[in-house]
Amino acid sequence: MTWAAEHQSVLAAVRRLELEGRPVTVLPVDRAARADPADIPAGAGLVSIGLANNELGTVQPVAEVVTRARELGALSHVDAGQGPCWLDPHAAQADLVSFSGHKIGAGGGGLLRAARHVKLEPLLYGGPQERSRRAGREDVRTAVAVSVALAGVGARRVAEATRVRPLAQRVRAALLEAGGQLTGGEPCLPNFATAVFGDRRGEDLLLALDLAGIAASSGSACASGSLDPSHVLLAAGYSLQEALGSLRLTLSYLTSDADIEMVESALHRLPRAAREKVHG
């Protein structure tokens, strides 16, 4: 089981299980796309939760979810694709934790940490590689890259979170000034600034920012080429119009004061550009 605002990679896997005839539960979330551990039903076999929501940055109550799953005799999986640069992904001690290499600067590929008691079906059948979990030549290069990247972000996450948090607060203030309604909730990843604009379309906002040299997304970065409304915002109770007017800005270890000044300037021009479009 999982929650309706989880990443599409998790939801797609859940849908596949459902097509195979497995019993599946997808629970609702609150306005911040936050999961409620108390909703986990008795009889659940596997509970999957994100470390933080990939569109809104809301940090999930992972430790509570893992504890509740363990009390019910269920395995727990944490999708740590979003957040390891800013949060300790090992704190929850889940049975399964998955990482995405490109989110931590390691390029393609990823890593699945599995507890010793978890029995996994082989991904590919054949030889005994990867402890008989995946036959074929082992991808040593990716394994080393992901391991080194995790060590690197682990050494920097506290200092970078402290540095980036006030920068993201400036972006959120600029989004409010531009007429946006902030989305997500506390605790939140320190690098996220997200909002919805009920009177504007997300693609118009993205075009204006792109012309200013700013990369942004209207929902998940994985679906940056899609004009479909965000399933996360819809699951969180936002209207279709609001979901179509979403804006997602995230900061990185490389973001500087000069970058934020450029974003503030571009967002300051958004309301004026919208009025000119309406009246002229």
C-alpha positions in Angstrom: 0.0 0.0 0.0 1.0 3.6 -0.5 -0.4 7.2 -0.7 -2.0 9.0 -3.6 0.7 11.8 -3.7 3.6 9.4 -4.0 6.0 9.6 -7.0 4.7 8.0 -10.3 7.4 5.3 -10.1 5.8 4.0 -6.9 2.2 4.5 -8.1 3.0 2.8 -11.4 4.4 -0.2 -9.6 1.3 -0.4 -7.4 -1.0 -0.3 -10.4 1.0 -3.1 -11.9 0.5 -5.2 -8.8 -3.2 -4.5 -9.0 -3.3 -5.7 -12.6 -1.7 -8.9 -11.4 -4.5 -9.4 -9.0 -2.8 -8.3 -5.8 -4.8 -6.4 -3.2 -3.7 -2.8 -3.3 -4.6 0.2 -1.1 -3.8 3.9 -2.1 -4.6 6.2 0.8 -5.5 9.9 0.7 -3.2 12.7 1.9 -3.8 16.1 3.5 -3.5 19.6 2.0 0.3 19.4 2.2 0.4 16.0 0.5 1.4 14.5 3.9 0.7 10.9 4.8 -1.0 9.8 8.0 0.7 6.7 9.6 -2.5 6.0 11.5 -4.3 5.2 8.2 -2.2 2.2 7.5 -4.7 -0.7 7.6 -4.2 -4.0 9.4 -3.3 -6.7 7.0 -0.9 -4.6 4.9 2.0 -6.5 3.6 4.2 -3.7 2.2 4.0 0.0 3.0 5.8 2.4 0.6 6.4 6.1 1.6 8.6 8.8 0.2 11.3 10.5 2.3 9.8 13.8 1.1 7.2 14.6 -1.5 9.0 15.2 -4.8 6.7 18.0 -6.0 6.0 20.0 -2.8 9.0 19.1 -0.6 6.8 18.2 2.4 8.9 15.9 4.6 6.9 12.7 5.4 6.6 11.2 8.9 8.8 8.3 7.8 9.8 7.0 11.2 6.2 6.8 12.3 5.2 5.1 9.1 8.0 2.5 9.5 7.1 2.0 13.2 3.4 1.5 12.4 4.2 -0.9 9.6 6.4 -3.0 11.9 3.7 -3.1 14.5 1.3 -4.5 11.9 3.8 -7.1 10.6 4.3 -5.3 7.3 7.5 -4.6 5.4 8.3 -0.9 4.8 9.9 0.8 1.8 11.2 4.4 1.8 11.6 6.1 -1.6 14.6 8.2 -0.9 14.9 9.6 -4.4 14.0 13.0 -3.2 15.7 14.4 -0.1 19.1 12.7 0.6 21.0 15.9 -0.1 19.1 17.5 2.8 17.8 14.7 5.1 19.4 11.6 6.6 17.8 8.8 4.7 19.0 6.1 7.2 17.2 7.5 10.2 14.0 5.5 9.7 15.6 2.1 9.5 13.1 0.9 6.9 13.3 -2.7 5.5 13.9 -1.3 2.0 15.3 2.1 0.9 15.8 3.1 -2.7 18.0 5.9 -4.0 18.2 7.6 -7.4 21.8 8.4 -8.6 20.9 11.5 -10.6 19.4 13.2 -7.5 22.7 13.2 -5.7 25.1 13.9 -8.5 26.0 10.3 -9.4 24.4 10.2 -12.8 22.2 7.4 -13.9 21.4 4.3 -11.9 20.5 3.9 -8.3 20.7 1.8 -5.2 18.4 -0.4 -3.2 19.3 -1.0 0.5 17.6 -4.1 1.8 17.6 -5.5 5.3 19.1 -8.9 5.7 15.7 -10.5 6.5 14.1 -9.3 3.3 13.8 -11.9 0.6 13.8 -10.4 -2.9 12.6 -12.1 -6.1 15.4 -11.9 -8.7 15.1 -9.0 -11.1 16.8 -11.1 -13.8 17.3 -14.9 -13.7 20.6 -16.5 -14.6 23.9 -16.3 -12.7 24.4 -15.7 -8.9 25.5 -12.1 -9.3 24.2 -9.5 -6.8 23.6 -12.3 -4.3 21.3 -14.0 -6.8 19.1 -11.0 -7.0 20.1 -9.9 -10.5 21.9 -12.0 -13.0 24.5 -10.5 -15.3 27.6 -8.4 -15.0 27.7 -6.2 -11.9 27.6 -2.4 -12.6 30.6 -1.6 -10.5 30.9 2.0 -11.9 27.4 3.0 -10.8 27.7 1.3 -7.4 30.9 3.3 -6.7 29.4 6.5 -8.1 26.3 6.2 -5.9 28.2 5.2 -2.8 30.7 8.2 -3.2 27.8 10.6 -3.9 25.9 9.5 -0.8 29.0 10.0 1.3 29.5 13.4 -0.2 26.0 14.7 0.4 26.1 13.2 3.9 29.1 15.3 4.7 27.6 18.5 3.4 23.9 18.2 4.0 23.7 20.1 7.3 25.8 23.1 6.2 24.1 23.3 2.8 20.6 23.1 4.3 21.5 26.0 6.7 22.8 28.0 3.8 20.0 27.3 1.3 17.0 27.6 3.6 16.9 31.4 3.8 17.4 31.6 0.0 14.4 29.4 -0.5 12.4 31.6 1.9 13.2 34.6 -0.3 11.8 32.7 -3.3 8.7 31.8 -1.5 8.2 35.4 -0.5 8.6 36.4 -4.1 6.0 33.8 -5.2 3.6 35.3 -2.7 4.3 38.8 -3.9 3.6 37.6 -7.5 0.1 36.4 -6.5 0.9 32.8 -5.8 -0.5 30.5 -3.1 2.2 28.6 -1.4 1.9 24.8 -1.4 3.4 22.1 0.8 3.8 22.2 4.5 6.3 22.1 7.4 8.6 20.3 7.9 9.7 20.9 4.3 12.9 20.3 2.4 15.0 23.5 2.8 15.5 24.0 -1.0 11.8 23.9 -2.1 9.6 26.9 -3.1 6.3 25.9 -4.7 3.0 27.7 -5.3 -0.2 27.6 -7.4 -1.6 30.5 -9.4 -5.3 30.2 -9.8 -5.5 32.8 -12.5 -2.5 31.7 -14.7 -1.4 28.6 -16.5 1.8 26.8 -15.5 3.1 26.8 -19.1 2.8 30.6 -19.3 4.7 31.0 -16.0 7.4 28.5 -17.2 7.8 30.4 -20.5 8.2 33.7 -18.8 10.9 32.3 -16.5 12.6 30.4 -19.3 12.9 33.7 -21.2 14.6 35.1 -18.1 17.1 32.2 -18.0 15.5 30.4 -15.1 14.7 26.6 -15.2 11.6 25.7 -13.3 8.8 23.1 -13.6 5.0 22.9 -13.2 4.9 19.8 -11.0 7.3 16.9 -11.1 10.6 17.5 -12.9 10.2 14.0 -14.3 7.1 15.3 -16.1 8.5 18.7 -17.2 7.4 18.1 -20.8 3.8 17.3 -19.8 0.9 19.8 -19.6 -1.2 17.4 -17.5 -2.2 18.7 -14.0 -0.2 17.5 -11.1 -1.6 14.4 -9.5 0.0 15.5 -6.2 -1.9 18.7 -6.1 -5.1 17.0 -7.1 -4.6 14.4 -4.4 -3.9 17.3 -1.9 -7.3 18.8 -2.7 -6.4 21.6 -5.0 -8.8 22.4 -7.9 -8.0 21.5 -11.5 -7.5 25.2 -12.3 -5.0 25.5 -9.4 -3.2 22.4 -10.3 -2.8 23.6 -13.9 -1.2 26.8 -12.5 1.5 25.3 -10.4 5.1 26.4 -10.2 8.0 24.5 -8.6 11.4 26.0 -8.0 14.2 24.1 -6.2 17.6 25.2 -5.1 20.9 23.2 -5.2 24.3 23.2 -3.6 25.3 25.5 -6.5 22.6 28.1 -6.0 23.9 31.6 -5.2 22.6 34.9 -3.9 22.9 36.2 -7.5 20.7 33.4 -8.7 18.0 34.3 -6.2 18.1 38.0 -7.1 17.5 36.9 -10.7 14.5 34.8 -9.7 13.1 37.6 -7.5 13.3 40.0 -10.4 11.7 37.5 -12.9 8.8 36.7 -10.4 8.3 40.4 -9.8 7.6 40.9 -13.5 5.0 38.0 -13.7 2.0 39.9 -12.4 2.6 42.8 -14.8 3.1 40.5 -17.7 -0.2 38.7 -16.9 -2.1 42.0 -16.7 -0.7 43.2 -20.0 -1.8 39.9 -21.6 -5.3 40.2 -20.3 -5.8 43.9 -21.2 -3.8 44.2 -24.3 
